Amino acid sequence: MMELESGDVALLVGTVVDFAGVTRGKGVPVRRLTTFHESGMGASPSWNVFCVDNGIAFTSTIGVTGDLRLRLDPDRVRRIDTGLAWGPANFHNQDGSLSPLCARGRLAAIVDDAAGQGLFPLMGTELEFTLTTLDGERLPKTSWAAYGMKAVVAHREFLVDLTRTLEKASVWPEQIHAEYGEDQFEVSLAPASPVAMADACVLTRILIGIVAARHDMAVSFSPLPWAGGAGNGAHLHLSLARENAPLFGGGEGPHGITADGGSAIAGILAGLNDFLGIYAGSVVSAQRLQPGSWSGASACWGLENREAAVRFLAGTAGNPHGANVELKIVDPSANIYLAAAALLGSALNGINAKLALPAEVGINPADSPGKDVMALNTEHAMILKALEHSELAARVLGPDIVEGVAAVRRHELEQYADKTPAEIAEAVRFAWSV
């Protein structure tokens, strides 16, 4: 705090992510940091069920009465711009206890559950975004080369500024590069404990928005900024260790996977339909989850298989972080804390149930005889129904969170029911921008 007070910081903003995946926040003068941490700032429980169109999706436990407190995590506070500092917050009840609606707190509890079983997870993320003009149109250009140096040169001032800004805020990107889609870029973050990873993801999105504005651009984190175009993902990587021994390497299974590592992968796959409404439940998410788009639209796993929902990365000389799994179906409309909680909770469920590792799919799933069985559900109403009726989701996330997410996503379904895919994409293009 002394560092903030002795600098130029005037405003301190604490953020939470609601069930629609939108970052919300409250600000205080920096001198009130201690109060923000110890007592918190008031917020209606309805903050959790705000919708992308600013509607409110009330549930059986969330209405017009009640009050929660946003309590700042002072250990994660960062100066992020001239006069401005940021930190993540948790939802607490008035008596100081953690609210069952708190996504960040739920993730922390699952990490604690894992530690109680002697398991220690690390997570990383790959965050894709699309640059636009300030009024939301495509940027002018003569052509676009996927992953091309042309894009880096054309946007070098933005990319250099972004790199410096991220590292100044103690966010450590491992890669920053042009992506496949027009005006699309990706920032990959280093592995960290799950809560720290999710915090860093939220901060990175804020900083991308700040830097883009400095260069007279806007940013879309929509899963599909333009109908028929390339989608944005927010892939999650997971590694697990017990007593410093990795579960995804050094074993006798395929590619060195241990028995528990195989069960973890099996658990993730078994929970895909239960948690699809968490990972990719927005009104545009299904448009991204299409075969041939490298979005992981098939419920299977495979070594470096980018069409599989679970891509396995072996521990090789080319992978210094060691063996891990990547869940490709997650997109930026997800609440990152809940997506991480669902991923870790599914893996733990697989280990505890001693689920058997399914057969690997080593080809394009679309070319497999079992392609229809592996195809993920893309019907919005059915995705929400699966989430609502999932015993696993209720156990991992809690019934209040499950009900809230389903209510928010059902609001989207009803709000845009009469719109075309192009109209929906345009309507929510900046819903998840910060």
VOGU-3710 file (C-alpha; in Angstrom, 3 decimals, decimal comma):
1> mmelesgdva> 0,000/0,000/0,000  2,826/2,406/0,780  4,116/1,927/-2,762  0,715/2,852/-4,181  0,269/5,844/-1,899  3,748/7,180/-2,625  3,169/6,955/-6,353  0,611/8,547/-8,636  -2,234/6,121/-7,925  -5,522/7,783/-6,983
11> llvgtvvdfa> -8,148/5,138/-7,773  -8,117/1,467/-6,748  -10,593/-0,808/-8,524  -11,516/-4,287/-7,269  -13,082/-6,633/-9,797  -15,228/-9,738/-9,878  -16,447/-11,750/-12,871  -20,168/-12,402/-13,076  -21,880/-15,553/-14,318  -22,174/-14,073/-17,822
21> gvtrgkgvpv> -18,374/-13,768/-17,962  -18,397/-9,961/-17,710  -15,883/-8,216/-15,457  -17,546/-5,869/-12,947  -15,815/-3,602/-10,449  -15,946/-1,004/-7,701  -13,403/1,721/-7,092  -12,198/3,523/-3,977  -9,540/6,160/-3,307  -6,308/4,260/-2,762
31> rrlttfhesg> -6,188/5,369/0,881  -9,196/3,066/1,489  -7,357/-0,128/0,492  -7,446/-1,525/4,041  -11,189/-0,933/4,345  -11,761/-2,493/0,914  -9,935/-5,587/2,160  -11,270/-5,865/5,717  -14,877/-4,631/5,476  -15,479/-4,645/1,752
41> mgaspswnvf> -17,703/-2,575/-0,478  -21,433/-3,259/-0,808  -22,836/-5,036/-3,840  -26,224/-6,580/-4,459  -26,256/-10,370/-4,949  -27,703/-9,538/-8,371  -24,201/-8,542/-9,480  -23,661/-12,230/-10,150  -26,608/-12,505/-12,535  -26,203/-9,348/-14,573
51> cvdngiafts> -26,521/-10,269/-18,240  -24,631/-9,247/-21,363  -27,438/-6,844/-22,294  -27,509/-5,454/-18,718  -30,656/-7,356/-17,876  -30,874/-9,212/-14,554  -31,698/-12,925/-14,379  -33,090/-13,409/-10,883  -33,061/-16,907/-9,371  -34,664/-18,638/-6,391
61> tigvtgdlrl> -31,847/-17,302/-4,166  -31,026/-13,981/-5,886  -33,609/-11,198/-5,878  -33,986/-7,535/-5,022  -33,098/-7,923/-1,348  -29,824/-8,688/0,401  -26,312/-7,368/0,247  -22,862/-8,818/-0,298  -19,444/-7,289/0,278  -16,675/-7,125/-2,305
71> rldpdrvrri> -13,500/-7,751/-0,344  -10,230/-7,005/-2,087  -7,273/-9,395/-2,125  -4,459/-6,973/-1,205  -1,707/-9,409/-2,179  -2,722/-9,180/-5,836  -3,066/-5,391/-6,120  -1,185/-3,911/-9,091  -0,702/-0,441/-10,546  -2,030/-0,785/-14,081
81> dtglawgpan> -2,109/2,716/-15,548  -1,511/6,342/-14,677  -3,432/6,974/-11,476  -5,104/3,548/-11,537  -4,557/0,332/-9,552  -6,408/-2,977/-9,725  -6,978/-6,019/-7,571  -9,286/-9,071/-7,588  -12,090/-9,317/-5,055  -14,247/-12,026/-3,486
91> fhnqdgslsp> -17,940/-11,964/-2,645  -18,508/-12,202/1,120  -21,640/-12,208/3,225  -22,243/-9,399/5,703  -20,952/-11,601/8,548  -17,624/-11,999/6,757  -18,137/-15,554/5,525  -17,497/-16,358/1,886  -20,631/-16,213/-0,245  -21,646/-19,446/-2,026
101> lcargrlaai> -22,045/-17,232/-5,106  -18,323/-16,353/-5,187  -16,698/-17,886/-8,260  -13,149/-17,000/-7,184  -13,731/-18,442/-3,735  -15,185/-21,616/-5,218  -12,065/-22,158/-7,311  -9,861/-21,623/-4,250  -11,908/-24,210/-2,323  -11,413/-26,833/-5,050
111> vddaagqglf> -7,671/-26,128/-5,048  -7,746/-26,737/-1,290  -9,645/-30,000/-1,862  -6,936/-31,083/-4,277  -4,208/-30,211/-1,774  -6,023/-32,299/0,825  -5,598/-35,245/-1,532  -1,924/-34,468/-2,033  -2,502/-33,020/-5,502  -1,084/-29,719/-6,668
121> plmgteleft> -2,402/-28,201/-9,903  -0,927/-25,583/-12,184  -2,898/-23,860/-14,919  -2,069/-21,672/-17,877  -4,227/-19,968/-20,454  -4,113/-18,890/-24,074  -6,250/-15,803/-24,545  -7,349/-14,854/-28,057  -8,804/-11,471/-28,981  -9,722/-9,464/-32,056
131> lttldgerlp> -8,801/-5,839/-32,694  -11,383/-3,529/-34,252  -11,830/0,133/-35,005  -13,170/2,271/-32,169  -16,658/2,050/-33,677  -16,508/-1,746/-33,864  -15,679/-2,313/-37,508  -12,887/-4,330/-39,090  -9,528/-2,605/-39,252  -8,452/-1,376/-42,688
141> ktswaaygmk> -5,839/-3,574/-44,336  -4,769/-4,850/-47,726  -4,592/-8,496/-46,640  -4,051/-10,751/-43,628  -1,508/-13,554/-43,273  -2,406/-16,034/-40,526  0,360/-16,041/-37,887  2,146/-13,681/-40,251  4,962/-11,249/-39,587  2,973/-8,739/-41,632
151> avvahreflv> 0,480/-8,409/-38,778  3,244/-7,975/-36,199  4,889/-5,240/-38,243  1,579/-3,500/-38,903  0,689/-3,510/-35,186  4,193/-3,372/-33,716  3,548/-0,228/-31,667  0,494/-1,820/-30,039  2,256/-5,152/-29,435  5,394/-3,576/-27,960
161> dltrtlekas> 3,268/-1,348/-25,725  1,200/-4,363/-24,650  4,292/-6,409/-23,794  5,774/-3,631/-21,687  2,460/-2,902/-19,976  1,843/-6,540/-19,057  5,300/-7,042/-17,604  5,184/-3,736/-15,733  2,021/-5,064/-14,049  3,817/-8,341/-13,192
171> vwpeqihaey> 1,909/-10,341/-15,774  4,399/-12,572/-17,521  3,340/-13,447/-21,065  5,104/-16,382/-22,671  3,941/-15,693/-26,216  2,304/-12,807/-28,070  1,550/-13,403/-31,723  -0,861/-12,956/-34,603  -3,497/-15,682/-34,826  -5,366/-17,318/-37,683
181> gedqfevsla> -8,301/-14,933/-37,975  -8,216/-11,411/-39,342  -7,034/-8,877/-36,745  -6,776/-11,696/-34,192  -3,939/-12,033/-31,688  -3,132/-14,310/-28,787  -1,410/-13,840/-25,435  -0,259/-16,991/-23,638  0,315/-16,770/-19,895  2,801/-18,817/-17,871
191> paspvamada> 1,546/-21,664/-15,644  0,541/-20,628/-12,123  -1,692/-21,797/-9,318  -5,300/-21,810/-10,594  -6,507/-18,710/-8,731  -3,392/-16,748/-9,696  -3,853/-17,868/-13,310  -7,466/-16,684/-13,352  -6,535/-13,360/-11,725  -3,816/-12,850/-14,324
201> cvltriligi> -6,276/-13,611/-17,114  -8,719/-10,984/-15,848  -5,929/-8,426/-15,506  -4,559/-9,248/-18,954  -7,937/-8,593/-20,544  -8,160/-5,231/-18,778  -4,668/-4,272/-19,910  -5,299/-5,342/-23,507  -8,285/-2,998/-23,537  -6,295/-0,127/-22,027
211> vaarhdmavs> -3,432/-0,515/-24,493  -5,726/-0,904/-27,501  -7,497/2,348/-26,590  -4,117/4,101/-26,446  -3,664/3,096/-30,068  -7,171/4,142/-31,160  -8,540/0,608/-31,360  -11,135/-1,477/-29,544  -10,943/-5,146/-28,557  -13,474/-7,930/-28,914
221> fsplpwagga> -13,272/-10,953/-26,629  -16,397/-12,437/-28,151  -16,218/-16,166/-28,954  -17,219/-15,137/-32,483  -16,832/-11,422/-33,291  -18,192/-11,873/-36,829  -20,522/-14,643/-37,974  -18,643/-17,002/-40,258  -15,275/-15,693/-39,091  -12,614/-17,046/-36,779
231> gngahlhlsl> -13,569/-17,576/-33,151  -11,709/-16,489/-30,034  -10,736/-19,144/-27,512  -9,543/-18,974/-23,920  -7,929/-22,395/-23,739  -7,002/-23,751/-20,313  -3,945/-25,897/-19,611  -3,772/-28,150/-16,555  -0,938/-30,103/-14,987  -1,166/-32,107/-11,759
241> arenaplfgg> 1,542/-33,345/-9,428  1,653/-35,466/-6,282  4,793/-35,275/-4,131  6,529/-33,464/-7,009  5,770/-36,356/-9,356  3,706/-35,364/-12,416  0,523/-37,282/-13,148  0,752/-36,742/-16,899  4,317/-38,013/-17,277  6,644/-40,740/-16,063
251> gegphgitad> 3,951/-43,415/-16,008  3,303/-46,596/-17,943  0,281/-45,418/-19,893  0,181/-43,841/-23,361  2,783/-41,086/-23,706  3,895/-41,684/-20,115  0,518/-40,926/-18,535  0,160/-42,380/-15,027  -2,935/-44,259/-13,857  -4,177/-41,206/-11,935
261> ggsaiagila> -3,339/-38,965/-14,881  -5,435/-41,182/-17,137  -8,303/-41,001/-14,659  -8,008/-37,208/-14,575  -8,315/-37,039/-18,378  -11,236/-39,457/-18,244  -12,906/-37,251/-15,645  -12,484/-34,150/-17,786  -14,022/-35,926/-20,765  -16,844/-37,383/-18,691
271> glndflgiya> -17,720/-33,904/-17,444  -17,708/-32,100/-20,797  -21,466/-32,167/-21,334  -22,122/-31,307/-17,672  -19,903/-28,244/-17,859  -20,277/-27,112/-21,472  -22,596/-24,369/-20,215  -19,690/-23,159/-18,057  -16,907/-23,517/-20,615  -18,783/-22,221/-23,668
281> gsvvsaqrlq> -22,345/-21,388/-22,699  -22,947/-17,984/-24,252  -25,379/-17,284/-27,050  -22,531/-17,222/-29,603  -20,329/-19,991/-28,191  -21,886/-22,777/-30,225  -21,077/-20,944/-33,462  -17,389/-21,258/-32,551  -17,585/-24,946/-31,600  -17,627/-26,332/-35,114
291> pgswsgasac> -15,538/-29,154/-36,644  -12,611/-27,862/-38,638  -12,195/-24,729/-36,547  -9,578/-26,145/-34,108  -11,915/-25,303/-31,251  -11,963/-28,859/-29,884  -15,523/-29,618/-30,937  -15,226/-33,379/-30,327  -15,379/-35,102/-26,947  -12,115/-37,036/-27,135
301> wglenreaav> -8,414/-36,701/-26,384  -5,258/-37,107/-28,410  -1,582/-36,238/-28,513  -1,286/-32,749/-30,040  -4,735/-33,214/-31,570  -6,127/-29,722/-32,053  -9,562/-30,935/-33,104  -10,006/-32,873/-29,845  -11,628/-31,184/-26,850  -8,663/-32,368/-24,754
311> rflagtagnp> -5,291/-31,944/-26,432  -2,472/-33,806/-24,689  0,999/-32,240/-24,587  3,718/-34,716/-23,699  6,687/-33,848/-21,518  9,433/-33,435/-24,097  12,439/-31,213/-24,683  10,115/-28,972/-26,671  7,746/-28,625/-23,719  9,788/-27,281/-20,789
321> hganvelkiv> 6,724/-26,958/-18,527  6,197/-30,712/-18,664  3,242/-32,828/-19,732  -0,173/-31,220/-19,461  -3,630/-31,238/-20,965  -5,278/-28,376/-22,805  -9,045/-27,921/-22,747  -9,707/-26,222/-26,055  -13,450/-25,602/-25,822  -13,230/-22,758/-23,269
331> dpsaniylaa> -13,947/-19,335/-24,754  -13,676/-15,750/-23,408  -17,386/-15,541/-22,565  -16,774/-17,984/-19,703  -16,257/-16,904/-16,123  -12,589/-17,911/-15,956  -12,793/-18,831/-12,263  -15,740/-21,157/-12,863  -14,171/-22,680/-15,983  -10,988/-23,441/-14,028
341> aallgsalng> -13,050/-24,834/-11,138  -15,018/-27,079/-13,496  -11,847/-28,351/-15,182  -10,054/-29,119/-11,926  -13,187/-30,516/-10,293  -13,769/-32,861/-13,239  -10,180/-34,097/-13,091  -10,441/-34,749/-9,338  -13,737/-36,559/-9,848  -12,100/-38,829/-12,405
351> inaklalpae> -9,216/-39,616/-10,065  -11,500/-40,329/-7,093  -13,757/-42,540/-9,215  -10,719/-44,258/-10,792  -12,178/-43,753/-14,263  -10,410/-45,547/-17,094  -8,635/-43,497/-19,736  -10,644/-43,743/-23,000  -8,933/-44,771/-26,200  -6,897/-42,028/-27,794
361> vginpadspg> -8,092/-40,451/-31,031  -5,013/-39,935/-33,160  -6,758/-38,597/-36,260  -9,137/-35,807/-37,097  -12,279/-36,782/-35,147  -14,354/-35,766/-38,170  -12,747/-38,679/-40,036  -13,431/-41,172/-37,245  -16,254/-43,743/-37,421  -17,334/-42,494/-33,997
371> kdvmalnteh> -17,559/-38,839/-35,016  -21,283/-38,568/-34,263  -20,852/-39,999/-30,779  -17,979/-37,613/-30,060  -19,719/-34,478/-31,365  -20,380/-31,944/-28,622  -23,909/-30,675/-28,161  -24,325/-27,230/-29,719  -28,028/-26,707/-28,987  -28,136/-23,906/-26,434
381> amilkalehs> -31,255/-25,073/-24,603  -29,918/-28,618/-24,231  -26,535/-27,350/-22,984  -28,274/-25,393/-20,225  -30,541/-28,315/-19,341  -27,511/-30,590/-18,961  -25,862/-28,065/-16,641  -28,972/-27,598/-14,522  -29,527/-31,331/-14,051  -25,886/-32,264/-13,475
391> elaarvlgpd> -25,122/-33,779/-10,093  -21,434/-33,269/-10,825  -21,874/-29,546/-11,535  -23,912/-29,055/-8,362  -21,245/-30,846/-6,328  -18,277/-29,023/-7,868  -19,712/-25,503/-8,161  -22,628/-25,525/-5,731  -26,333/-25,323/-6,642  -26,565/-21,523/-6,305
401> ivegvaavrr> -23,843/-20,961/-8,911  -25,297/-23,565/-11,272  -28,754/-21,998/-11,041  -27,318/-18,529/-11,578  -25,273/-19,446/-14,650  -28,226/-21,250/-16,206  -30,498/-18,257/-15,558  -28,065/-15,816/-17,165  -27,508/-17,972/-20,242  -31,228/-18,694/-20,610
411> heleqyadkt> -31,824/-14,940/-20,595  -29,448/-14,707/-23,565  -31,246/-17,532/-25,343  -34,609/-15,794/-24,943  -33,303/-12,298/-25,672  -31,766/-13,225/-29,024  -34,129/-16,035/-30,077  -35,403/-14,134/-33,130  -31,985/-12,900/-34,296  -29,815/-14,279/-37,085
421> paeiaeavrf> -26,278/-15,484/-36,284  -24,900/-12,290/-37,819  -27,231/-10,111/-35,756  -26,322/-11,966/-32,569  -22,600/-11,671/-33,284  -22,945/-7,930/-33,819  -25,093/-7,443/-30,715  -22,602/-9,098/-28,350  -19,344/-8,244/-30,121  -18,153/-6,157/-27,164
431> awsv> -20,154/-7,785/-24,371  -16,981/-9,226/-22,799  -14,659/-6,326/-23,593  -13,066/-4,312/-20,820
//
